[in-house]
Amino acid sequence: MAKAKGKDYFGLGRLVSIILAIIPVTAWVLGFLTRFKEGHIICGIIRIFGGWLIWVVDLVLMILKGHIWRIA
Protein backbone atom coordinates (compact mmCIF):
# COMPACT_ATOMS: atom_id res chain seq x y z
CA MET A 1 0.00 0.00 0.00
CA ALA A 2 1.12 3.53 -0.63
CA LYS A 3 2.15 5.53 2.38
CA ALA A 4 1.16 9.15 2.86
CA LYS A 5 4.17 11.44 2.57
CA GLY A 6 5.10 13.10 5.83
CA LYS A 7 2.29 11.46 7.81
CA ASP A 8 2.09 8.34 9.91
CA TYR A 9 -0.40 6.56 12.12
CA PHE A 10 -3.07 6.15 9.43
CA GLY A 11 -2.46 9.51 7.76
CA LEU A 12 -3.02 11.65 10.84
CA GLY A 13 -1.28 15.01 11.03
CA ARG A 14 2.16 15.51 12.54
CA LEU A 15 0.99 17.09 15.81
CA VAL A 16 -1.58 14.35 16.46
CA SER A 17 1.00 11.68 15.59
CA ILE A 18 3.53 13.21 18.01
CA ILE A 19 0.94 13.23 20.79
CA LEU A 20 0.06 9.60 20.08
CA ALA A 21 3.77 8.65 19.91
CA ILE A 22 4.41 10.14 23.37
CA ILE A 23 1.96 7.72 24.98
CA PRO A 24 3.71 4.31 25.04
CA VAL A 25 0.58 2.14 24.80
CA THR A 26 -0.94 4.01 21.85
CA ALA A 27 2.43 4.14 20.07
CA TRP A 28 2.82 0.37 20.54
CA VAL A 29 -0.69 -0.47 19.33
CA LEU A 30 -0.67 1.99 16.42
CA GLY A 31 2.85 0.90 15.46
CA PHE A 32 1.95 -2.72 14.86
CA LEU A 33 -1.49 -1.92 13.41
CA THR A 34 0.16 0.41 10.90
CA ARG A 35 2.59 -2.34 9.87
CA PHE A 36 -0.20 -4.89 9.47
CA LYS A 37 -2.21 -2.40 7.40
CA GLU A 38 0.79 -1.85 5.10
CA GLY A 39 1.15 -5.60 4.63
CA HIS A 40 4.39 -5.95 6.61
CA ILE A 41 3.31 -8.83 8.83
CA ILE A 42 6.81 -9.70 10.08
CA CYS A 43 7.51 -6.08 11.00
CA GLY A 44 4.17 -5.95 12.83
CA ILE A 45 5.09 -9.06 14.84
CA ILE A 46 8.50 -7.56 15.69
CA ARG A 47 6.72 -4.44 16.94
CA ILE A 48 4.37 -6.50 19.10
CA PHE A 49 7.24 -8.17 20.98
CA GLY A 50 9.89 -5.42 20.79
CA GLY A 51 7.59 -2.43 20.81
CA TRP A 52 8.91 -0.86 23.99
CA LEU A 53 12.40 -0.55 22.48
CA ILE A 54 11.19 0.69 19.10
CA TRP A 55 8.91 3.18 20.89
CA VAL A 56 11.91 5.31 21.89
CA VAL A 57 13.20 5.41 18.32
CA ASP A 58 9.72 6.21 16.99
CA LEU A 59 9.29 9.05 19.47
CA VAL A 60 12.61 10.68 18.54
CA LEU A 61 12.01 10.30 14.80
CA MET A 62 8.43 11.56 15.04
CA ILE A 63 9.58 14.73 16.81
CA LEU A 64 12.63 15.35 14.59
CA LYS A 65 11.50 14.14 11.16
CA GLY A 66 7.72 13.71 11.34
CA HIS A 67 7.58 9.98 10.63
CA ILE A 68 8.02 6.71 12.49
CA TRP A 69 10.82 4.25 11.89
CA ARG A 70 10.31 2.01 8.87
CA ILE A 71 12.09 -1.34 9.16
CA ALA A 72 10.80 -2.43 5.77
Secondary structure, 3 states (H helix, E strand, C coil): CCCCCCCECCCECHHHHHHHHHCHHHHHHHHHHHHHHHCCHHHHHHHHHHHHHHHHHHHHHHHHHCCCCCCC
